[in-house]
C-alpha cells in the first residue's frame, strides 16, 4: 500500500504541476496571440479607411451626392482587403442622409441593424469602437469625417488619426459627411481555433506526456530505495532480524538505511537476551503451574472430604434424632388417632343428630393433621432406615413407567417421554429407584401449579444410564441449589425437607450421582446417573 501510494502520488502531483504550467503557458500564448491579431486587425482597419478617405473620387461623390461614383473606390477598397475581413461600409452625408450602405453577402447581420452615427457634426477625427450584433457577430467599427476642398495628405491624415496637433483651422472647411466601415472578427476566431487544435492542444498533450515520463523516472530513482527499505522493514516486523538494507548512497536515504541496520542489530541482541530470559521464565512457570495444579487438586480433595465429613456428621445427628423422635411420637399419635376415630363414631349425626357442625369439622382437622404427622414420622424413619439395596438386572424403562403410573399428574401438565430404545440393563433395586423417581416426579408436578411440561428422558452415556426429569416450573434460586439435598431443608410451605435427602442417599448407595440443573423462572432438570458396571454391588 505504501509503495503504490508514494509512487502514484508523486507521479500524479508532478504531472498535475507540469500540466498546470503547460496549460498556463498555452493560455498566455493564446491570449498574447489574440491580442496581436486584434491589434493587426485594428491597424488594417485604420489603413483601409485612410485609403478610402484619401480617395478623390469619394470626396467628389459626396459633394454631388452621387452613389454611382462610389463603385470604383469600393472596388479598390475590397481589392485591398486580402484577408476578406471587410464586412460592411456606409456613407452618410452631412445632412444625415445615407448615401451608400452595403455589406458582404457572407455577413449574417443585416446592415440596417448596425447603428449609424447620428451626430455627424460631433465627429472631428477618426472614431474606433467595437460593435456586437444580436447573433453574436463582432465588428471593429471605424468612422472618419470627410471635408470639402482639402485633400488630406498622408501626414495630415495620420495627425487626425493619432491626435497630433497641427496648425490649421477646421472652421474654414465644410463637412461633407462621414464614412463608416466595419471589419469582422471571424478570421481571428478561426485562426485562434486553428492555433488551438494545431499548436496549443498538441503542445499541452506533449507536455503532459513528457511530465508523466519525467515523473515516472524521478519516482523510480527516489522510491526504489524506499520500496527496498519497506520490504526489509516488513521482514523485520515479522521477526526476521537478520535482514540488512543494502543501500550505499551518500544521501539521506543512505543515512536512513545505515541507521536502520544499526537499529535491527541492536534489536537482534535484545531479542536474543529476551529469548534466554523467556526460556528461564517458561521453566519456572511450568514448575509453578505444576505446583499450583497439585495444590488445587489437594484443596479440592480436602474440600470434598470436609463436606463429606460435615454431611456425614449432620446425617448421623439427624438420623439419631429422627429415630428417637419417631419412636417417641408414633405410639402417642396412634392412640390419639384411635381416640379421634371413636369420637367421630360416637358424635356422628346418626347417633347425635343435633351435634354442632363445628365439632365434626374440628375432628376432621385433627384426623388429617394426625395423618400428616404420621407421614412426617414415616419420612424420618425412612431416612434412618434406608435398607441396603438388593440390586438385580432391571429395565430402567419399566421402572420409569411404573413410577409414572403411581403418580397423579394434573391435566394442565403435558407429559412427554424420550426413552432410548436400546438401553442396557442396569443392576438396581427397582423399588428404591422407583421411590426416587416418584419423589422427583411429584416435586416436578408441584413446581408447575399453573401447568407446564414434564419431560422424562433416559439415555446411555459412556459409563452411565442417565434418567432426566425436567419441569417448566418456577425453578430453584442458584444459591439454594447446593442445599436441596440437605436433611430438613425445604422450599415448600408443607414438608420437612427429607424427601430429596432420602433420594440422594438411595442413589448414593447405588454408586450413582444425582445432579441438578435449574434456572429460576425457567424450570429444573434432575438427572440420575446409574453406573453400568456392578461396582461394589451389595454394599451399603
N, C-alpha and C positions, 0 to 999 in steps of 0.2 A: 504493500500500500504506500509506503514511504517512497520507494523507488519511482513508481508510476506518478505519484503526486508531485514530486520535485521536478521531474523531467517535464511533465505536462504543463505545470505552472510556469516554469522557466521559458519553455518554447512559446506558450500562449502569450505571456506578458511581453516577451521580446518581440514576437510577431505583431502583436497589437500596437506596440510602440512604433515599430517601423512602419506599419500600415497607417498609423495616425500621422506620422511625419510625411509619408508619401501622399496621403490624402490632402494634408495641409499644403504641401508643395504644389500638388495638382490644382488645388483651389486657387492658390496665389497666382500660379501661371495662367490659369483660365481668366481670372479677374484682370490681370495686367494685360492679357491679350485682348480681352473685350474692351478695355479702356482705350488701348491703342487703336483698335479697329473703329471704335466710335469717334475718336479724335480724327482719324483719317477721313471718315465719312463727313465729319463736320467741315474739314478743310476742303473736301471735294465740293461740298455744297457752296462754300464761300467762292470757290473757283468758278463753278458753273454760273452762279447768279451774277458774279462780276463780269463774266464773259457776255452774259445776256444784257446786263445793264450798259456795257460799253459799246454795244452794237448800235450803229447809227440808224439802222432800219427800225429798230424798236422805238427809238425816240420819235422818228418821223411818223410811224404808225400811230403812236399815242397822240401826236399833235393833231393828226387829221382824223383820229378815232376810226381807223380802218383795220378791221380784224384780218383781212386778207394779207396785209403786209407782214403779218407775224409768221406766216408759214415757213419762210426761208430761215429766219432766226431760230424758230423752234426746231427745224430740221437740223441745223448746225448744232444746236444745244443737245439734241438726242444723239447725234454722232459723237459728241464729246463724252457722252455717258457710256463709257466702255463696259463698266460693271453692271449696267442696267439697274441702276439704283434710283433713277428719276421716276417719281411716282405721279406727280401732278404739277400743273403750272396754271397760274391765274394772273390776269392783268386787270387792274382796277383804275379807272380814270379818277381825276381829282374830284369830280362831282359825286363819286361813289358808285358810278355805273360800272358793271362788269363788261369789259371789252372782250375778254377771252378767258375761257375756263375749260380745261381739258385734263384727262388723266390717262394713264396707261391702262390697256384693256385687262391686264392681269391683276390690277389692283381691285380688291373686293369692295373697298369702301367707296360709297358714292361721293362724287365731287361736291355735291350740294350739302353734304353733311360735314365737310371740312370747313371750319369757321374762317371767314374773311375779316380783315381788319377794317373796322368801321370808321374810326377817326384817322383819316389819311393825313390830315394836316399835322398830327402829332408825330408822325414818323419823319425824322430828320436824318437818320442814319440807319445802317443795316440792322435788322432785328432778327434774332435767332431764338427759337423756342422748340420744345418737343410736344407733339400732339399725340394723343391716344384715342383711337377710334373705338366705337362701341363693340366692334367684332374682335378687338384685341390687337389690331394692326397699329404699329408705331411709326411715326414720321418725324424726320428732322425738318422743321419748317423755317424757311428763310424769306424775309421781306426786305426790299430795298426801294427807296424813293427814286423817281426819275424826274429830273428838272429840265426846263426848256433852255435853249441857247447856250448851254455849256456842255462841252464834251469832256467827260471825266477821264482824265489820264490815269495811267496805272498807279502813279504815286498818289494822286488825289483820291482815287477810289480806296486805296489802301488806308489813306488817312481817315476816310469816313468809316471804313470797316473797323479799324483798331483804335479810333478815338484820339488821334494825334491832332493837335491844334494847327490850323493853317490860316493865313491872313486872306480871307475872302468874305464877302458879305452875302449871306444867304437870302436876305430880303431883296436882292437885286435880280433873283431868278424866279421863274414861275414853276410851281409844282405841277407836272403833268399827271402824275398818278404813282402807283406802286406796282411792282412785280413780285409775285409770291410763287415760290417753288417748294416742293416737298420731296425729300429723299426717303425711301423706305429703309427700314431696319432689318428687313428679311434676310439680306445677304449676310449680315453679321450673325444672325441666329443660325443660318445654315452652316456658316464657316465654323462657328463655335461647336455645333453638333459634330461636324467633321473632325475638328480637333479633339473633341471628347472621345469619339469612338476610334480614331486612328492614333491618338497620342496619349491622352490622359489615362484612359482605362487600361490599355495595354501596358503603359508605363507603370501604373499602380499595381497591376497584376504581377508584373516582373519584380517590382519592389517587394511585394508580399512573398513571392516565391523565394527571392534571394534572402529575405528576412527569416523565413522559416528554415531555409538551409543553413544560414549562419547561426541561427538559434540552436538548431539541432547539433551542429558541430561544436558550438561552445558548451551546450548542455552535456554532450558526451565527454568532453575533456574535463569538465568540472564534476559531473555526477558519477562517472565511473569509479573514482576512488571512494566516493561516498557510498555507492552501492556495495563495493567490496567491504567497506567498513561495517555496513549494516549486516551483511551476511555473516561476517565474523562475530558481530555482536549477538546475532540470533543463536549462533552455536555456543557462544559463551553463556548466554542466558539459559540455554538448555542444559548446561552443566559441563560442557567441554572446555575446560580452562587451559588446555594445551594449545589452543589456536593462537596464531600470531598474524598481525596485519603486516602485509608485505608492501609498504608504500615508502619509497625512498626519496620523495620530492622534498625540497627545502622550504616549501611554503607552509601556510598554516595547516593544511590538511596533513602534510608530512609530520608536523609537530604534534597534531592531534593523534596520529597513528602511533607515534613514539610514546606519548603519554598513555595511550590505551594499552599498549603492550606492557608497560610498567605496571599499570593497574591490574591487568589479568595475572601477571606474575605474582604480585602481592596477594591477590585473591586466592591463587592456587596454593600458596604457602599457608594462608589462613584456613583454607578448606581442608588441607592435609592435617593440620593440627586439630581442626574441628572433628574430622573423622576419627582420629585417635581418641579424643575425649568422648565422642558418641559411642564408640565401641566399649569403652570402660563403663559409661553410664548404662548401656544396654545390659551388660553383665550384672551390674548392681541392681538394675530394675528387675531382671529375671529372678535374682535371689529374693528381692523384696516381694515380688509377686508370689513366688512360691511360699514364702513365709506367711504372707497375707492370706493366701488361699487356705493354708493349713490352719491359721488362726480362725478364719471364717468357718471352716468345717468343724473345728473344735467347739467354737461358740455355738453353732447350730446343734451340735450333739448335746452340749451342755444345756442349751435352752430346751431341747426336746426332752432330755432327761428330767430337767427341773419341772417342766409342765406335766410330764407323766407322773412324777412323784407327787406333785400337788394334787393332780387329778386322782391318783390312787388314794391319797390320804383323804381327800374330800369324799370320794366314793365309799371308802371304808367307814368314815364317820357317818355319812348319810345312811349307809346300809345298816349300821348298828342301831342308829336312832330309829330308822324306819321299821326295823324288825321289832324293836321293843315296843314302839308306839302302836304298831299294827296289832300285836298280840294283846296289848292292854286295852285297845279300843274295840276290837272285834266283838268280844263277848258282851260288853255293855250295850253295844249297838244292836246286837241280836236280840237281847232282852227287850230293849226299847221298841224295836220293830214288832216283836210279838205283841207287846202291850198295845201298841197303836192298832195292830190288826184286830185284837179283841175289842178295843174301844169302838172301832169303826163298825164291827158287827153288832155290838150292844146298842150303839147310838144310831143305827140305821133307821130310815123312815118306816121300814116295815115294822120295827119294834116300837119306835117312838116317833109317831107321825108329827108331833109338834116340836121336834128338836130344832134348835136355832141353826140356820144355814151356815152361819159363821163358824160354828163348831165343826161342821163337816169339812169346810174349806181349810180350817187350821189343821185338822187331822190329815187331810190330803197333802198339805205342805210338809208336815212332819214326815210323812211316808216318803215323799220324793227326796227330801234332804237326807233322810237316813240312807236311802239307796245311793245318793251321790257320795255320801261319806263312805259307804261300803266300797264303792268303786275306787275312791282315793286310797283306801286301805289296801285294796287288791293291787293297785298300781305300786304302792310302796312295797308290798310283799313280792310282787313280780320283779321289781328292781333288785331285791336282795336274793331272790331265788331263781335267777336265770339259770336254767339247767344246762349242763354240758350238751352241746348239740349232737344229735345222733345223725350223722351225715351218710346219705346214700345217694347214688347217682339219680338225678332228677332232671325233668324237663322244665326249665325255668318258665317257659311259656304257659304250661299248665298251672304252675304256681301263681303266675300273674292273673290268669283268667279266674282262678278260684278266689283270689283276693278281691277282684273286681266284683264277683258275684255276691260277696258278703258285705259290700259297701253300697249304701243307697246314695245314688248320685242325683242331684237336683235336676229338674227338667231344663232349667236355664243354663246348664253347663253342658257344653259339647265335648263328647269323648272321642278321642282319635288314638288309634293304636298303630305302632310301626314296629312289629316284632320280626326280626330277621328269621327267615325260614330254615336256614341250615345251622341253627345254634347248636353247639355241642352240649352234651350232658354235663352237669356240674354236681359235685358232691356237696350237698347242703342238707340241713334239717328243714324240710319243707314246711313244717308247722311254724318254726321260729321265723324263717324268712317270710312266710305268708303273713305272720303277725306284723313284721316290719312294714311290708307293703301296705297292709290295711291301715296301719297308723299313718303312713306318709300320704296315702290317697285321701284319708279323712281330713288330714291337715290341709291338703291342697284344695279340697272342696270347701272347707270352712274359710279359706282365704278368698274365695270368689263368691261373696254374699250377693253380689249384683249380677252373677252369671259370668261366663267366660269359657275358656277352652282348657280341657285337661288332656295332656299328651302323655301317653305311656309308650316307651320305646325299649327295645332290647337289641343289643348287637354284640358282636365279638370284637375285642381288641387283641393286642399281641399276647397278653397273659391273663386277660380278664374277660368275663362276661359282664357287660355293663347294662344295668337297668336304670332308665331315666323316668322320673315322674315330674312333669313340668306343668305349672299352672300360670294363668294370666291374672293373678290376684294382685294384692297391694304390695307384695314384696317385703323384704326384710332390710332394715337400715344397715348400711355397711358396718357400722361399729358394733352391731348386735349379732352379726353372723357367727363370730367365734364363740358366742356364749350359748347358742341354742342347744348344744348337746350337754350343757352343764345341768346336773340334777337341781330341781326346784326352781329352774329359770323358765319363765313362760311369758309370752306376749298376749295371751288370751285372757279375757275377763274371768273365765272359769277354767280351772285346771291348776295343777300343782307343778307342772313342768317336769314330769317324769317320763313322758312318752318317748321323746327323742333320745333321752339318756338311755332308756331301755333298748331302743333301736340301735344306738351306737354300740352298746355292749354286745348285742347279738351279732351284729356284723363283725365286730372285732373278734369275737370268739370263732368266727368262720374265716379268720385271717384275711378279711376283706377290708374295704375302705368305703366310707360314706362321705361324699363331697357335696358342698352347697354352692350354687351359683345363683345370686339373687340381685335384682335391681329394684330399688324402691319405686313403686308406681307402675312397674312393668310385669313383674312376676318372679317366680322362684323355680329353680330346677334342682331336684335332689337326685344324685347319681350314686347308685350302689354298685360297687365293683367287687365281684366274687371271683376268686382265683380259679384258674383252670386246673392247676396241679393240686394234688391232695397233700398239701404241705401241713405237717403237724396235725394230721387227721385225728380227731377224737380227743384232743387236748382241751383243757378248759381255758 
